[in-house]
Each structure stands twice: as structure tokens, then as C-alpha cells.
Amino acid sequence: MKPKKIPMRMCVGCREMKPKKDLIRVVKSPEGEISLDFTGKKSGRGAYICRSAECFGKARKARCLEKAFSCRIDDSIYEVMADELQKNS
């Protein structure tokens, strides 16, 4: 029997390929709303980020999520995401 393939995704902060389940999905919904998706099931365009505050900080500073979604992300959204990240880590 062939071993199950582990889906890999790239973190937008550190640019490393990691197993999908080790990353948090950031989603831009069809309505343009950006949120964290801990289940990986929300519909919309996804980008992935490590569960570390360091990677989140890097991604925020370099505006990696804005580049991934081709839109401006308000600071208040980053604040909410940072709070959620701390709660769930």
C-alpha cells in the first residue's frame, strides 16, 4: 500500500514549505472579508501562515498577505488576527 501523500503549503511569512495541517489558513471570502480559518474549510482564496507570532510579524511587515490577496488589509484586521493567533496557540 502506498503511503498517504501529505499536502504541503508555503508559509507567506518564512516562505518555507510545511504540512498543511501545521499552518493556519488566512481566507479572503468571495465578499472580500479576510479572516483566519482554523478548520481549513471556509470558502475563498487562501494563504497559509505558521502558527508563530514571529512569522505573522514578518508577513505583516512585508505585506505578504496583501500581495497574496491583491488587496489592502486594514490594521484592525491584523490586530484581530494577532489576538486569534495568541488564543489558539
Long-range contacts (C-beta under 8 A, 24 or more apart in sequence): 9-48, 10-48, 11-48, 11-49, 11-50, 11-55, 11-59, 12-47, 12-48, 12-49, 12-59, 12-64, 12-65, 12-68, 13-49, 13-50, 13-54, 13-55, 13-56, 13-57, 13-58, 13-59, 13-62, 13-64, 14-50, 14-55, 14-58, 16-50, 18-48, 18-50, 20-48, 22-50, 22-51, 23-48, 23-49, 23-50, 23-51, 24-48, 24-49, 24-50, 24-51, 24-85, 24-88, 26-65, 26-68, 26-81, 28-69, 28-71, 32-71, 34-65, 34-69, 34-73, 34-77, 35-81, 36-81, 36-84, 36-85, 38-88, 45-69, 51-85, 51-88, 51-89, 52-89, 53-82, 53-85, 53-86, 53-89, 56-81, 56-82, 56-85
